[in-house]
Amino acid sequence: MSDEHVHSHPEPAPSPPEPALVEDAGSRALTEALRSSFFVIQVIMAILVLVFLFSGFFKVGPQERAVVLHFGAPSVKGNDALKGPGLHWSWPYPIDEVVRIPYSEFQQVQSSIGWYFSSPEREALNITEPAGASINPAIDGYVISGDGNILHARATLYYKVADSIRYRFDFVSASNAVQNALDNAMVYAAARTPVDDILTRERLRFQEAVRARVSGLIASDKENLGVSIERCEVRAIPPRQLKDSFDAVLTAVSTRDKVLKDAESDQNKITNNANAHAAAIVNAARAESDGLVKSVQAESKYFSDLLPLYQANPGLIVNILLFDSFGQVLTNAQEKWYVPERADGKPWEIRLQLNREPLSFKTNNPAEGMP
């Protein structure tokens, strides 16, 4: 065998041609599809980021404040952490959290610790629960007055938030703390006030005592809740089982008060009339006294002026005064005669002609005369 024959190998069979063009078209299509998908994903992610960022805008109402918590803690310390009314921005949750706090509007809590049981439906319709044979301590609340009587009482407290940070973050529930203070004040004030004062005579004083107690509790250094009390309304009624008895007492008290007011009115009327009459008498006496003093002063001046004339001619002055006196005494006398003493001391002889001339009658005719 020749070397050429030994080293020769059979030639392999020709392989089919590779679809190069087909693979290139598919790769390009896949690449374009992936590129388009990545672009859509990027656009969606950008939109989500924008939505995420824009979701951080929030609006605070005119009657509230807001605090932004950054990972659970206020982002700013003190009162500067409060966001006022208007539009604000913060990182969306869970990075930041916006806590809204009532600021200027009234908050309200009600104490029913001393009130009887009533279902919410009946409360909404203002329907009184029927009274049982006695108070059930398991469901009925009550308070005890200072003189040992049982009665029902409840109070409604209206307040505003003064320190929003302390009110919201220093207590688990500041409203519950205000509720507890109001319950304490109800029991405290009732235990120091007689039942008649609570129900009739001193209702406003009892209400003010409850308010003062609540104010003292929530403003103390220990329980400073950061709120300011606006007003407190208290309603107290006797036990429903004794309503008729208490109504009779109230009627008697009302009748007594009316009688006392009528008597006081009559007393004032009589006293005023007596004072007016006394003042009239005093004024008349003063006027008469002034007139008498002036008259005496005038008489004194008259006699003082007459004294020199009397000293010069006593007889003349005496006769003048005597004539004046006769004129005053005998004012109604038609004729007056005065007989003075004679110079020699002997009496005068007076002769009177008692028969008078007859009266003549006058007529309308002058020619006619009397017979």
Buried (B, 14 or more C-beta within 10 A) or exposed (E): EEEEEEEEEEEEEEEEEEEEEEEEEEEEEEEEEEEEEEEEEEEEEEEEEEEEEEEBEBEBBEEBBBBBBEEEEBBEEEEEBBBEBEEBEBBBEEEBBBBBBBBEEEBEBEBBBBBBBBEEEEEEEEEEBEBEEEBEEEEBBBBBBBEEBBBBBBBBBEBBBBBBBBBBBEBEEBBEBBBBBBBBBBBBBBEEBBBBBBBBEBBEEBBBBBBBBBBEBBBEEEBBBBBEBEEBEBEBBBBBEBEEEBEEBBEEBEEEEEEEEEEEEEEEEEEEEEEEEEEEEEEEEEEEEEEEEEEEEEEEEEEEEEEEEBEEEEEEBEEBEEEEEBEEEEEEEEEEEEEEEEEEEEEEEEEEEEEEEEEEEEEEEEEEEEE
